[in-house]
Amino acid sequence: MKVFLVVGEASGDRLGASLMKGMKKLAKKVEFKGIFGPEMEINGLKSLFEMSELSVMGATEILLKYSKLRRRLSQTVEAVLEYKPDLLITIDSPEFCLRVAKKVRAANSNIRTIHYVAPTVWAWRPKRAKKMARFIDHVLALFPFEPPYMEAEGMDCDFVGHPIAAMGPIAPKKISSFQKKYKIDPVQPALVILPGSRLSEVQRLLPIFCNVLRRNEFSNFQLIFPTLPHLKEYITNLISDLPHKTYVITGQNLTAEEATQQRFVAFSSAQVALAASGTVSLELASVGTPMVIAYDMSWLSRWVINAMLRIDTVSLVNLISKTRDIPELLGRDCRAELIALELKRVLANPNLQTEVFNTTMKLLGRGDAKIADRAALAILAKL
């Protein structure tokens, strides 16, 4: 069986890596080609081009990179048609991935199309489900409330949970080993800072986060910045004038799996996290690290999103648990003084989010022995 995969960002890379492991374990013979992230580049596989080129978000950024993205779109479609796979699996990044699937279906209707991570039609742009039904055969949903939206438009849709639910608390020995490796003081409190996986996000959010960290109430904290290698230089330069002990952790020279594990250990080494909105909230919840979410974007992107948004929270933990226990500072509220206030509240009661973390992980499949393979099983069951 030949499978072409398309992934556009780090969170999708982790899903793709888990899916590939499951398919290799369950299918008699399977080969892969496509656009991969570092975690998916197993057994010598190489990406058609750097996944990071597709990591764009927001109307302004897409417009600025439109010409390059259009060329990459054509290149990807040509590669799929030349490879003639049995399955085209696109993972998240719907602005790019669904365009690939649409063009491939128009040129070759024999290729089965699967989209992993149901688009958030329940949050905004509900008509996307009807449009994608014309060229997507099967959707894999991360959240239990999503299948009805897809099935109503005629697509197969399986709730497969999230492989992250297989994660549990990090062993104290691993935390101690991590602290020794990077000379992090186990006695002094620490904050983990996560301003995003895209350069545009980091450029917008990190200066705001630094203004928070310069406040007197956080002067005694060590700062841990788990990030990707290509962002290290920018982050290191921007935080160079902070009066704290800072640790920029990239996982460089580790395998992709080791780097991911190190990231979760870094989360567990801190008393609280200050993070951009996104899948990282689930990652933090999986290991029990309390968090504050803060996010902003360009005025144009903010205007577009606000005009179309149908929900009152963007934190995945809040959405899945049907609570509002994770504090969010979004758009105009993404200001240092408001973020600092929420951080202090979380630090004062670090166990306040424990129950919502447990609820979220249970709803995503924690306790299911087959959670890591559910996406692969769903795909193979439909063949």
C-alpha positions, 0 to 999 in steps of 0.5 A: 500500500502506497501512502502520500502524507502532507503535514504543515506544522509541528502538532501535525508532525506528532500526529503523523509520526504516531499514525505512521507507526500504527500503520507500519505495525498493522498493515502488511506492507506500507510505504510512505512519501510526502511532506514530513516533519522531523518526527515523521522522517523515520527510516530514512524518509525525506520530505519533499520540502521543509515542512516549516514553509507551510507553517503560516497562520492568519490572513496577513501572513498568508497574503505575504507568502501567497506566491511561494505557497501557491508554488508549493501547492502545485509541486505537492499536487504534481508529486502526489499524481506522479506517485499514484498512492492508494491513500492521500492523507493530509494532516491539519493545516486545512488552508494548504492541505484541503487545497491539495486534496481538492486538486488531486481529486479533480485529476485522479478520482481513484486516490482515496483522500483522508483528512486527519484533524477535522476542521473547526467548523463548530468554531468558524466557517461552518460551510467548510464541511459541505465544501470538503465533502466533494473531495474528502472521503474520510475524516479523522476527528480528535474530539468526540463532538466532531463526527456529526458535523462531518457525517451530516455532509456525507463524509465518513468520520471517526473519532480517534482521540488524541495520541497525546492522551497516552502520555502520563505524569513524567517520572521524577527521575526524568525531571531530575536528570533533565535539570542536571543536564541543563544546570537548572536549579531544582529548588528555585521555581521555574516558568516554561514559556511557549510563544508558538512554533511559527516565527510569526507567532514568536515575533508577535508574542515573545516581546509581550511575554518578556514584558510580563517576565520583567515584572518584579513578581517573577524576578525569582523564576528561572525561565525555560523555553522549549522550542524548535531549532530554527527558532533558537537564535531569534529567541536567544537574542530577544531574551538576552536582556532578561535578568533571569536564568534562561534555558532555551531547549531545542532537542538538537542532536536528539532523535525526534522522539527523544526531543519530544520526550524532552519537551514534556519533561521540560513542561513538568519542570515548571510550576506554570506555563505561559503559552500561545494558543494551540495544541500545546494546551493539550500537551501541558494538560497531558502532564499536568502543568498549569497554564495561562494562554495568551495570543494575538495576531495582526489587526487584519487577522484579528478582525477576520477571526472575530467576525467569523468566530462562533465560540467564546474560548480558543483553548482546546482544554476548555472546549473539550472539558466544556469548562472555562478553567484555563485563563485566556488573554486574547487579542486586545487582552493580550497585555503584560499586566493582564497576563501577569495577573492571571499567572499570579492567580494560577501560581497561588492555586496550582491544583485548580486546573487538575480536575479539568486536565483529567477530564480532558485526557479521559475524553480524548481516550486516556485509558484506552490501550489502543489509543496510539493506533486508533487513527491507523485502525480507522483508516485500515477498517475503511479500505 
